[in-house]
Amino acid sequence: QVQLVESGGGLVQPGGSLTLSCKASGSIFSINVMGWYRQTPGKERELVAIITSRGSTNYADSVKGRFTISRDNAKNTVYLQMNSLKPEDTAVYYCNADISVRIASVPYNYWGQGTQVTVSS
């Protein structure tokens, strides 16, 4: 079984910073795209940022210039550095990854349990 575990969420004032971490563990052959999504009550989950196995990145327009996604392939870990946080960034942040458990297998999409980020004065 494969698990994704997020950490690093918490309460921060507007303009502050937080770094989220998500580590994949279990039977893993390779990890393709990894990403971060967020969700607030009553709204659908939205893409925040994604990063490919080779380091190419894409960001939601709302976080460009403020958030940075990165990964450590040796540690099966993806990070999200969040700077200049705004109240509208408040959400549960979920880690997502496409993971192959064996050679030549089709990647399967996995989700973490989420970590709460609250931006408030």
FENPESUL-V136030 format. One record per pair of residues at least 4 apart in sequence whose ideal C-beta (glycine too) atoms are under 7 Angstrom apart, sorted by the first residue. I is the first residue (numbers start at 1). J is the second residue. D is the distance in whole Angstrom. If there is no record, write none. Layout:
# FENPESUL-V136030
i->I j->J d->D
i->I j->J d->D
This chain:
# FENPESUL-V136030
i->1 j->26 d->5
i->2 j->24 d->6
i->2 j->26 d->4
i->2 j->27 d->6
i->2 j->28 d->6
i->2 j->99 d->5
i->2 j->101 d->7
i->2 j->110 d->5
i->3 j->25 d->5
i->3 j->26 d->6
i->4 j->22 d->6
i->4 j->24 d->5
i->4 j->95 d->5
i->4 j->97 d->6
i->4 j->110 d->5
i->4 j->111 d->7
i->4 j->112 d->4
i->5 j->22 d->7
i->5 j->23 d->6
i->5 j->112 d->6
i->6 j->20 d->6
i->6 j->21 d->7
i->6 j->22 d->5
i->6 j->93 d->7
i->6 j->95 d->5
i->6 j->112 d->5
i->6 j->113 d->7
i->6 j->114 d->6
i->6 j->115 d->4
i->7 j->21 d->5
i->7 j->115 d->6
i->8 j->18 d->6
i->8 j->19 d->5
i->8 j->20 d->4
i->8 j->21 d->5
i->8 j->115 d->6
i->9 j->20 d->6
i->9 j->93 d->6
i->9 j->115 d->3
i->9 j->116 d->5
i->9 j->117 d->5
i->10 j->18 d->6
i->11 j->118 d->5
i->11 j->120 d->7
i->12 j->16 d->4
i->12 j->18 d->5
i->12 j->85 d->6
i->12 j->119 d->6
i->13 j->121 d->5
i->14 j->85 d->6
i->14 j->86 d->6
i->14 j->87 d->6
i->14 j->119 d->6
i->14 j->121 d->6
i->15 j->84 d->6
i->15 j->85 d->7
i->16 j->85 d->5
i->17 j->82 d->6
i->17 j->83 d->5
i->17 j->85 d->7
i->18 j->82 d->5
i->18 j->85 d->7
i->18 j->117 d->6
i->19 j->79 d->6
i->19 j->80 d->7
i->19 j->81 d->5
i->19 j->82 d->7
i->20 j->36 d->7
i->20 j->79 d->7
i->20 j->80 d->4
i->20 j->93 d->6
i->20 j->115 d->6
i->21 j->77 d->6
i->21 j->79 d->5
i->22 j->77 d->7
i->22 j->78 d->5
i->22 j->95 d->3
i->22 j->112 d->6
i->23 j->75 d->7
i->23 j->76 d->6
i->23 j->77 d->5
i->24 j->28 d->6
i->24 j->31 d->6
i->24 j->76 d->4
i->24 j->97 d->6
i->24 j->99 d->6
i->25 j->76 d->7
i->27 j->101 d->5
i->28 j->76 d->6
i->28 j->99 d->6
i->28 j->101 d->7
i->29 j->100 d->5
i->29 j->101 d->6
i->29 j->102 d->5
i->29 j->103 d->6
i->30 j->100 d->5
i->31 j->53 d->7
i->31 j->76 d->6
i->31 j->97 d->6
i->31 j->99 d->5
i->32 j->53 d->5
i->32 j->98 d->4
i->32 j->107 d->5
i->33 j->50 d->6
i->33 j->52 d->6
i->33 j->98 d->5
i->34 j->50 d->7
i->34 j->51 d->6
i->34 j->71 d->6
i->34 j->78 d->4
i->34 j->96 d->7
i->34 j->97 d->4
i->35 j->47 d->7
i->35 j->49 d->6
i->35 j->50 d->4
i->35 j->51 d->7
i->35 j->96 d->5
i->36 j->48 d->4
i->36 j->49 d->5
i->36 j->69 d->6
i->36 j->80 d->5
i->36 j->93 d->6
i->36 j->95 d->6
i->37 j->45 d->5
i->37 j->46 d->6
i->37 j->47 d->6
i->37 j->48 d->6
i->37 j->94 d->5
i->37 j->96 d->6
i->38 j->46 d->6
i->38 j->48 d->5
i->38 j->91 d->4
i->38 j->92 d->7
i->38 j->93 d->5
i->38 j->94 d->7
i->39 j->43 d->6
i->39 j->45 d->4
i->39 j->91 d->6
i->39 j->92 d->5
i->39 j->94 d->7
i->40 j->90 d->7
i->40 j->91 d->5
i->45 j->94 d->7
i->46 j->60 d->7
i->47 j->60 d->6
i->48 j->60 d->5
i->48 j->63 d->6
i->48 j->67 d->7
i->49 j->57 d->6
i->49 j->58 d->7
i->49 j->59 d->5
i->49 j->60 d->7
i->49 j->63 d->7
i->49 j->67 d->6
i->49 j->69 d->4
i->49 j->80 d->6
i->50 j->57 d->7
i->50 j->58 d->5
i->51 j->55 d->6
i->51 j->56 d->7
i->51 j->57 d->5
i->51 j->69 d->5
i->51 j->70 d->7
i->51 j->71 d->5
i->51 j->78 d->7
i->52 j->56 d->4
i->53 j->73 d->7
i->57 j->69 d->6
i->59 j->63 d->5
i->59 j->64 d->5
i->59 j->67 d->6
i->63 j->67 d->4
i->66 j->82 d->7
i->66 j->83 d->5
i->66 j->84 d->5
i->67 j->80 d->6
i->67 j->81 d->7
i->67 j->82 d->5
i->68 j->81 d->4
i->69 j->78 d->7
i->69 j->79 d->7
i->69 j->80 d->5
i->70 j->79 d->5
i->71 j->77 d->7
i->71 j->78 d->5
i->71 j->79 d->7
i->72 j->77 d->5
i->78 j->95 d->7
i->82 j->89 d->7
i->85 j->89 d->5
i->85 j->119 d->5
i->86 j->119 d->6
i->87 j->119 d->5
i->87 j->120 d->6
i->89 j->117 d->6
i->89 j->119 d->5
i->90 j->117 d->6
i->90 j->118 d->5
i->90 j->119 d->5
i->90 j->120 d->7
i->91 j->117 d->6
i->92 j->114 d->4
i->92 j->115 d->7
i->92 j->116 d->5
i->93 j->114 d->6
i->93 j->115 d->5
i->93 j->117 d->5
i->94 j->111 d->6
i->94 j->112 d->6
i->94 j->114 d->5
i->95 j->112 d->4
i->96 j->109 d->7
i->96 j->110 d->7
i->96 j->111 d->6
i->97 j->110 d->5
i->98 j->107 d->4
i->98 j->109 d->6
i->99 j->107 d->6
i->99 j->108 d->6
i->99 j->110 d->6
i->100 j->105 d->5
i->100 j->107 d->5
i->101 j->105 d->6
